[in-house]
Amino acid sequence: ENVALYPFGYGLSYTKFEYTNLIMNKEKIKSGENFGFKITVKNIGQCESEETIQLYLKDVEASVYIPKYELKGIKKINLKPGQERVLEFELTPRQMALIDNDGNCILEPGIFQVFVGGSQPDDRSIELTGTDVQKCFFEVKGEILQLEY
């Protein structure tokens, strides 16, 4: 298996950032509702720098083949040494949806996993950066929802 030299989102910085306190608005949502959460990002290094926060989503119980995880959002911030900021993210039903084998855009009920950090959520990124992403699970309850593309 060929491994990329640098994973998507990997980048060097003049400082180091710490991700903590991932807090979900709810652990279970109804099909069609948005899912929101907050995360704290802190500059724990010695230099002021920008960080690109990446949000990935995985549909744990998908009925069809889907990617391992998908990039669903980014935010760029600038922090001075010791400065921290609480960021809010929100995933819409469309962002949680998949395309089934018949070409329909649907949101299936089930378990989803969120990853948020400074790089993609894989072992190679952890190895290169020395930091893991923050993770949480949430559940979508209800019926399958047909959505527009």
C-alpha positions in Angstrom: 0.0 0.0 0.0 1.4 3.4 -1.0 1.3 6.0 1.7 1.3 9.7 1.0 4.4 11.5 2.1 2.3 14.2 3.8 -1.4 13.6 4.6 -4.1 16.1 3.5 -4.1 19.1 5.9 -0.6 18.5 7.2 1.4 21.6 7.5 4.3 22.9 9.6 3.7 25.8 12.1 5.9 28.1 14.0 4.1 27.0 17.2 2.1 24.2 18.7 -1.7 24.1 19.3 -3.7 22.1 21.8 -7.3 21.0 21.3 -9.4 20.3 24.3 -13.0 20.4 25.7 -15.0 19.1 22.8 -18.5 19.6 24.1 -21.6 18.4 22.1 -24.9 20.3 22.2 -26.7 16.9 22.3 -25.6 13.2 22.0 -28.8 12.3 20.1 -30.6 14.3 17.5 -33.7 13.8 15.4 -33.3 13.1 11.7 -33.3 16.5 10.0 -31.8 18.4 12.9 -28.4 20.1 13.0 -25.6 18.8 15.2 -23.5 21.3 17.0 -20.5 21.3 19.2 -17.7 23.5 20.7 -14.0 22.9 21.0 -11.2 24.9 22.7 -8.0 25.6 20.7 -5.0 27.0 22.6 -1.6 28.2 21.3 0.8 26.4 23.7 3.9 27.5 21.8 6.1 30.6 21.9 5.1 32.3 18.7 1.9 33.9 17.4 0.6 31.8 14.5 -2.4 30.8 12.4 -4.1 27.5 12.7 -6.5 25.8 10.3 -9.0 23.7 12.3 -10.4 20.8 10.3 -13.7 19.0 10.9 -14.1 15.5 9.6 -17.2 13.2 9.8 -17.6 9.5 9.6 -20.9 7.7 9.2 -20.2 4.6 11.3 -23.3 2.6 10.2 -23.7 3.5 6.5 -25.6 1.0 4.4 -23.4 1.6 1.3 -19.6 2.0 0.7 -18.5 5.5 1.8 -15.1 7.2 2.5 -13.4 6.5 5.8 -14.1 10.1 6.8 -15.0 13.2 5.0 -13.8 16.8 5.5 -17.0 18.8 6.4 -15.6 22.1 7.6 -12.6 24.3 8.3 -12.0 27.5 10.4 -8.8 29.6 10.4 -7.8 31.4 13.5 -4.8 33.4 14.7 -3.6 33.0 18.3 -0.9 34.6 20.4 1.2 32.5 22.8 -1.0 31.3 25.6 -4.2 32.6 24.0 -7.1 30.2 23.5 -10.4 30.4 21.7 -13.6 28.4 21.9 -14.9 27.6 18.4 -18.4 26.5 17.5 -19.2 24.1 14.6 -22.6 22.9 13.2 -23.2 20.0 10.9 -26.4 20.2 8.8 -28.4 17.2 7.7 -27.0 17.6 4.1 -23.5 17.3 5.5 -24.4 14.0 7.3 -26.1 12.6 4.2 -24.8 10.0 1.8 -25.5 9.1 -1.8 -27.0 5.6 -1.9 -26.6 3.0 -4.7 -29.6 4.4 -6.5 -28.2 7.9 -6.6 -30.4 9.3 -3.9 -29.2 11.8 -1.4 -30.3 10.4 2.0 -29.7 10.9 5.7 -29.8 7.5 7.4 -30.3 7.2 11.1 -27.4 5.8 13.0 -24.1 6.6 14.7 -21.7 9.2 13.4 -18.2 10.1 14.6 -16.8 13.6 14.6 -13.0 14.4 14.4 -11.7 17.9 14.9 -8.1 19.0 15.0 -5.2 20.5 13.0 -4.8 17.6 10.6 -6.8 14.6 9.2 -7.6 11.8 11.7 -5.2 9.1 10.7 -2.2 7.4 12.2 0.3 9.1 9.7 -0.9 12.5 10.8 -0.5 11.6 14.5 3.0 10.3 13.8 4.0 13.5 11.9 2.5 16.0 14.2 2.7 14.3 17.6 -0.9 15.2 18.4 -4.2 13.4 18.0 -7.5 14.9 17.0 -10.4 15.3 19.4 -13.3 12.8 18.8 -16.9 12.3 19.7 -19.9 10.2 18.7 -23.5 11.3 18.2 -26.6 9.5 17.0 -29.3 10.4 14.5 -32.7 9.0 15.5 -35.8 8.6 13.3 -36.6 7.8 9.7 -34.5 7.9 6.6 -34.7 11.4 5.2 -34.5 12.2 1.4 -32.6 15.4 0.8 -31.8 17.6 -2.2 -28.3 17.5 -3.7 
